[in-house]
Amino acid sequence: MIWPVVAGFALVGGTTLVGLATVLLREAPALPWRDAVEAAPEPEETPRGPRLYVPLTDVLTISLQKGGPRMEAGLTFAVRGSTEELLGLTTRVQAQIGLIEAAVVRTAQDMVAEGAESQRIHAELPGRVRAAVNDVIGSEDWPEPVDEVLITSLVMR
């Protein structure tokens, strides 16, 4: 009475084991990119130093007219340079902080005057501010001291 049950399990289990062994022992198929020519690596620029994040001291508030569109943004600047370069940059920033703030405000005012929506401001303002600040504090030896501008907060009203 038990032999038919054992034979059924042996038949199902045996075919399962044979199928599993066949799958595991066969050669893996060739991947389509296996024979592709490897591209030459792009030369990496050596970084000037560790990246430092410096927040703008105040929240930037832009309003063109009373009751008109208003934007408040918090900005952080990423700079990268050697200790000597960063000390020189600090001196230039302290000497020209009024021009830097004016350039940032003018750039943001231009975007608000254009009627830019918050999504467009998120996409374009960092690049515009970066270019404006680098125009003010850049030098011949170091034309673009600001690597990146990050928007840390943004409110549109």
SELUMDO-544642 format. One record per residue: residue number from 1; x, y, z of N, C-alpha, C, O in turn. Coordinates in steps of 0.2 Angstrom, whole numbers. Layout:
// SELUMDO-544642
    nr     n_u     n_v     n_w    ca_u    ca_v    ca_w     c_u     c_v     c_w     o_u     o_v     o_w
   NUM       X       Y       Z       X       Y       Z       X       Y       Z       X       Y       Z
...
***
This chain:
// SELUMDO-544642
    nr     n_u     n_v     n_w    ca_u    ca_v    ca_w     c_u     c_v     c_w     o_u     o_v     o_w
     1       4      -6       0       0       0       0       4       6       0       3      11      -3
     2      10       6       3      14      12       4      19      13      -2      21      18      -4
     3      20       7      -6      24       8     -12      22      12     -17      26      16     -20
     4      16      13     -19      14      18     -24      15      25     -22      17      29     -26
     5      14      27     -15      16      33     -13      23      35     -13      25      40     -16
     6      27      30     -11      35      31     -11      37      32     -19      41      36     -20
     7      34      28     -23      36      28     -30      34      35     -33      38      37     -37
     8      28      37     -31      26      44     -34      31      50     -32      33      54     -36
     9      32      49     -25      37      55     -23      44      54     -26      47      59     -27
    10      46      48     -27      53      46     -30      53      49     -37      58      52     -39
    11      47      48     -41      47      50     -48      47      58     -48      51      61     -52
    12      43      61     -44      43      68     -44      49      71     -41      52      76     -45
    13      52      69     -36      58      71     -33      64      70     -38      69      74     -38
    14      64      64     -41      70      62     -46      70      67     -52      75      69     -54
    15      64      68     -55      64      72     -60      66      80     -58      69      83     -62
    16      64      82     -53      66      88     -50      73      89     -49      76      94     -51
    17      76      84     -46      84      84     -45      87      84     -52      92      87     -53
    18      85      80     -57      88      79     -63      87      86     -67      92      89     -70
    19      82      89     -67      81      96     -70      85     101     -66      88     105     -70
    20      86     101     -60      90     106     -56      97     105     -58     101     110     -59
    21      99      99     -58     106      97     -60     108     100     -67     113     102     -69
    22     103      99     -72     104     101     -79     105     109     -79     109     111     -83
    23     101     112     -75     101     119     -75     108     122     -72     111     126     -75
    24     110     119     -67     116     121     -63     122     119     -67     127     123     -66
    25     122     114     -70     129     111     -73     130     114     -80     135     113     -83
    26     125     117     -84     126     119     -90     130     126     -90     130     129     -85
    27     133     127     -96     137     133     -96     133     140     -97     127     140    -100
    28     135     145     -93     131     151     -93     131     154    -100     136     154    -104
    29     125     157    -102     125     160    -109     130     167    -109     131     170    -104
    30     132     168    -115     137     174    -116     133     180    -115     128     181    -118
    31     136     185    -112     132     191    -111     134     196    -117     139     195    -119
    32     129     200    -119     130     204    -125     136     209    -124     139     210    -129
    33     138     211    -118     143     216    -117     150     213    -116     155     216    -115
    34     150     206    -116     156     203    -114     162     204    -119     168     205    -117
    35     160     205    -125     165     206    -130     166     213    -132     169     215    -137
    36     163     218    -129     163     225    -130     170     227    -129     173     225    -124
    37     172     232    -133     178     235    -131     178     240    -126     173     244    -125
    38     182     240    -121     182     244    -115     184     251    -117     189     252    -120
    39     180     256    -115     182     263    -116     187     265    -112     188     263    -106
    40     191     270    -115     197     273    -111     194     277    -105     189     281    -107
    41     197     276    -100     194     280     -94     195     288     -95     201     290     -98
    42     191     292     -93     191     299     -94     197     302     -89     196     299     -83
    43     201     306     -91     206     308     -86     202     312     -81     198     317     -82
    44     204     311     -75     201     314     -69     205     320     -67     211     320     -67
    45     202     326     -66     205     332     -64     207     331     -56     203     328     -52
    46     213     332     -54     214     332     -47     211     337     -43     211     343     -45
    47     207     335     -38     204     340     -34     209     345     -31     214     343     -29
    48     207     351     -30     211     356     -27     211     355     -20     216     358     -17
    49     207     352     -17     207     350     -10     200     348      -8     196     346     -12
    50     199     347      -1     192     345       1     187     350       0     188     356       0
    51     181     347      -2     175     352      -3     172     354       4     171     350       8
    52     172     361       4     169     364      10     162     367       8     162     370       3
    53     157     367      13     151     370      11     150     376      16     151     375      22
    54     149     382      13     149     388      17     142     391      16     140     393      10
    55     138     391      21     131     394      20     131     402      19     135     405      22
    56     127     405      15     126     412      15     123     414      22     119     411      24
    57     126     419      24     124     421      31     117     423      32     114     421      38
    58     113     426      28     106     427      29     102     424      24     104     421      18
    59      96     423      25      91     420      20      90     426      15      89     432      17
    60      90     424       9      89     429       3      82     430       2      78     426       1
    61      80     436       3      73     438       2      72     443      -4      75     448      -4
    62      68     441      -9      67     445     -15      60     447     -16      56     442     -16
    63      59     453     -16      52     455     -18      52     461     -22      56     466     -21
    64      49     461     -28      50     466     -33      45     472     -31      47     478     -32
    65      39     471     -28      35     476     -27      30     474     -21      29     468     -20
    66      27     478     -17      23     476     -12      17     473     -15      13     475     -19
    67      16     467     -12      10     463     -14      12     459     -20       8     455     -22
    68      18     459     -23      20     456     -29      23     449     -27      23     447     -21
    69      26     445     -31      29     439     -30      35     440     -25      38     445     -26
    70      35     435     -21      41     436     -16      44     429     -15      41     424     -15
    71      51     429     -15      55     423     -14      59     423      -8      63     429      -7
    72      60     418      -4      65     418       1      69     411       0      66     406      -1
    73      75     412       0      79     406      -2      85     406       3      88     411       5
    74      87     400       5      93     399       9      98     396       4      97     391       1
    75     104     399       4     109     396      -1     116     394       3     118     397       8
    76     119     389       0     125     386       3     130     386      -3     128     383      -8
    77     136     388      -2     141     388      -8     146     382      -6     148     382       0
    78     148     378     -11     153     373     -10     159     376     -14     159     377     -20
    79     165     376     -10     171     378     -13     176     372     -11     175     368      -7
    80     181     372     -16     186     367     -15     193     371     -17     194     374     -22
    81     198     370     -12     204     373     -13     209     371      -8     207     368      -3
    82     215     373      -9     220     372      -4     220     377       2     216     381       1
    83     223     375       7     222     380      13     224     387      11     221     392      13
    84     230     388       7     232     395       5     227     398       1     225     404       2
    85     224     394      -4     219     397      -8     213     399      -5     210     404      -6
    86     210     395       0     204     396       4     205     402       9     201     406      10
    87     211     403      11     213     409      15     213     415      11     210     420      13
    88     215     415       5     215     421       0     208     422      -2     206     428      -2
    89     204     417      -3     197     418      -5     193     421       1     189     425       0
    90     194     419       7     191     422      13     192     429      13     188     433      14
    91     198     431      12     200     438      12     196     442       6     194     448       8
    92     196     439       0     193     442      -5     185     443      -4     182     448      -5
    93     182     438      -1     175     438       1     174     443       6     169     447       5
    94     178     444      11     177     449      16     177     456      13     173     460      15
    95     182     457       9     183     463       6     177     465       1     176     471       0
    96     174     460      -2     169     461      -7     162     458      -6     158     457     -10
    97     161     458       1     154     455       3     148     458       0     143     455      -2
    98     149     465       0     143     469      -3     142     468     -10     136     467     -12
    99     147     467     -14     147     465     -21     144     458     -22     140     457     -27
   100     146     454     -18     144     447     -18     136     446     -17     132     443     -21
   101     134     450     -11     127     450     -10     123     453     -15     117     451     -17
   102     126     459     -18     122     462     -23     121     458     -29     116     458     -33
   103     127     454     -31     126     450     -37     121     444     -36     117     442     -41
   104     121     441     -30     116     436     -28     109     439     -29     105     435     -32
   105     108     444     -26     101     447     -26      99     449     -33      93     448     -35
   106     103     452     -37     102     454     -43     100     448     -48      95     448     -52
   107     104     443     -47     102     436     -51      95     434     -49      92     432     -53
   108      94     433     -42      88     431     -40      82     435     -42      77     433     -44
   109      83     442     -42      78     447     -44      76     446     -51      70     446     -53
   110      81     445     -55      80     443     -62      76     437     -63      71     438     -68
   111      77     432     -60      72     426     -60      65     427     -58      61     425     -61
   112      65     431     -52      58     433     -50      54     437     -55      48     436     -56
   113      58     442     -58      55     447     -63      53     443     -69      48     445     -72
   114      56     438     -71      54     434     -77      48     429     -75      45     426     -80
   115      46     429     -69      40     425     -67      41     418     -66      37     414     -67
   116      48     416     -65      50     409     -64      46     406     -59      45     409     -53
   117      44     400     -60      41     395     -55      46     392     -51      52     392     -53
   118      44     390     -45      49     387     -40      53     381     -43      59     380     -42
   119      50     377     -48      54     372     -51      59     374     -55      65     372     -56
   120      58     379     -59      63     382     -64      68     386     -59      74     386     -61
   121      66     389     -54      71     392     -50      76     387     -47      82     388     -47
   122      73     381     -45      78     376     -42      83     374     -47      88     372     -46
   123      80     374     -54      85     371     -59      90     376     -61      96     374     -62
   124      88     383     -61      92     388     -65      96     392     -60     102     395     -61
   125      93     394     -54      96     399     -49     103     397     -47     108     401     -47
   126     104     390     -45     111     389     -43     117     390     -48     122     393     -46
   127     115     388     -54     120     390     -59     121     397     -61     127     399     -61
   128     116     401     -61     116     408     -62     120     412     -56     124     416     -57
   129     118     410     -50     122     412     -44     129     411     -44     133     415     -42
   130     131     404     -45     138     402     -46     142     406     -50     147     409     -49
   131     139     408     -56     142     412     -61     143     419     -59     148     422     -60
   132     138     422     -56     138     429     -54     143     429     -48     147     434     -48
   133     144     425     -43     148     425     -38     155     424     -40     160     427     -38
   134     156     419     -45     163     418     -48     166     424     -52     172     425     -52
   135     161     428     -55     163     434     -58     166     439     -53     170     443     -55
   136     163     439     -47     165     444     -42     172     442     -39     176     446     -38
   137     172     436     -37     178     434     -33     183     430     -36     188     428     -33
   138     182     428     -42     187     424     -46     193     428     -48     193     434     -48
   139     198     424     -49     205     428     -50     208     424     -56     205     419     -59
   140     213     427     -59     216     423     -65     219     416     -63     218     412     -67
   141     222     416     -57     224     409     -55     218     404     -53     219     398     -54
   142     213     407     -51     207     403     -48     201     406     -51     197     409     -47
   143     199     405     -57     193     409     -60     186     407     -57     182     410     -57
   144     186     400     -55     179     398     -52     180     395     -45     180     389     -45
   145     181     399     -40     182     396     -34     175     393     -31     176     388     -27
   146     170     395     -33     163     391     -31     162     386     -35     161     386     -41
   147     162     380     -33     161     373     -36     153     373     -38     151     371     -43
   148     149     374     -33     142     372     -33     138     377     -28     141     379     -23
   149     132     378     -30     128     382     -26     122     378     -24     119     375     -29
   150     120     377     -18     115     373     -16     109     377     -13     110     382      -9
   151     103     375     -15      97     379     -12      95     375      -6      93     369      -7
   152      96     377       0      94     373       6      87     375       8      84     371      12
   153      84     380       6      77     382       7      74     386       2      78     391       0
   154      68     386       0      65     390      -5      58     391      -3      54     386      -3
   155      55     397      -3      48     398      -2      46     403      -7      49     409      -7
   156      41     402     -10      38     406     -15      31     409     -13      27     404     -11
   157      30     415     -13      23     418     -11      21     422     -16      15     425     -15
***
